[in-house]
Amino acid sequence: MTFEVKTPIPGFDKVKRVELEKIDDFFMRLTSCDDDTVFMLINPFLLREYDFEVPEYFKNLLELEEQSNTLVLNIMIVSTPIETSVVNFIAPLVFNTDKQFISQVLLDTNKYKEYGIMENISEYLNN
């Protein structure tokens, strides 16, 4: 499924359209339609308790409504072995799958102190 990027992903300003591909229940691949950028994504809800409120700005930008189908995934930096990989929990990617919009939502670090930018995945494996 192809999505329009509604706000630039920090460091990847040229990425305007992306293709989302499911690998399995845990992982997805996000590939830029504009260049050779590829992100490995992970379903955070299969790893840990993960809950946040999408700020109004992003709700409006993504045209999210109560009945909208949304998907939340997190960018992961994959390493070998997999246990040394890290996940960005403070800046989830939020998808409106109905409208095919995506934005990286930067959460308030004061409000969501339990979420880090580079958390080691080994903290959540085998829990």
Backbone hydrogen bonds, N-H to C=O, Kabsch-Sander energy under -0.5 kcal/mol:
donor,donor_aa,acceptor,acceptor_aa,energy
3,F,18,V,-3.0
4,E,100,Q,-2.9
5,V,16,K,-3.1
6,K,4,E,-0.7
6,K,102,I,-3.1
7,T,102,I,-0.5
9,I,12,F,-0.6
12,F,9,I,-3.3
15,V,12,F,-1.8
16,K,14,K,-0.8
18,V,3,F,-2.4
19,E,31,T,-3.0
20,L,1,M,-2.8
21,E,29,R,-2.7
23,I,27,F,-2.2
24,D,27,F,-1.9
28,M,41,L,-2.0
29,R,21,E,-3.0
30,L,39,F,-2.8
31,T,19,E,-2.7
31,T,29,R,-0.6
32,S,37,T,-2.9
33,C,17,R,-3.1
34,D,17,R,-0.5
39,F,30,L,-3.0
40,M,76,M,-0.6
41,L,28,M,-3.3
41,L,39,F,-0.5
42,I,74,N,-2.2
43,N,26,F,-2.3
46,L,43,N,-1.2
47,L,44,P,-1.5
48,R,44,P,-2.1
54,V,52,F,-0.5
58,F,55,P,-0.6
59,K,55,P,-2.2
60,N,56,E,-2.8
61,L,57,Y,-2.3
62,L,58,F,-2.7
63,E,60,N,-0.7
64,L,59,K,-2.7
68,S,65,E,-1.8
70,T,68,S,-0.7
71,L,95,F,-1.8
73,L,93,L,-2.2
74,N,42,I,-2.2
76,M,40,M,-2.8
77,I,86,V,-2.8
78,V,76,M,-0.8
84,T,81,P,-2.3
85,S,82,I,-2.1
86,V,77,I,-1.8
87,V,119,E,-2.6
88,N,75,I,-2.5
89,F,87,V,-0.9
89,F,116,G,-2.2
90,I,116,G,-1.4
93,L,73,L,-3.3
94,V,92,P,-0.6
94,V,103,S,-2.9
95,F,71,L,-3.0
95,F,93,L,-0.5
96,N,101,F,-2.7
97,T,69,N,-2.2
97,T,95,F,-0.8
98,D,69,N,-0.7
100,Q,96,N,-1.6
101,F,96,N,-1.7
102,I,4,E,-2.2
103,S,94,V,-1.8
105,V,92,P,-2.9
105,V,103,S,-0.7
106,L,104,Q,-0.6
107,L,90,I,-2.5
107,L,105,V,-0.9
109,T,107,L,-0.5
112,Y,108,D,-2.5
115,Y,112,Y,-1.6
119,E,87,V,-2.6
121,I,85,S,-2.8
122,S,83,E,-0.9
123,E,120,N,-1.6
124,Y,121,I,-2.1
125,L,121,I,-0.8
127,N,124,Y,-0.9
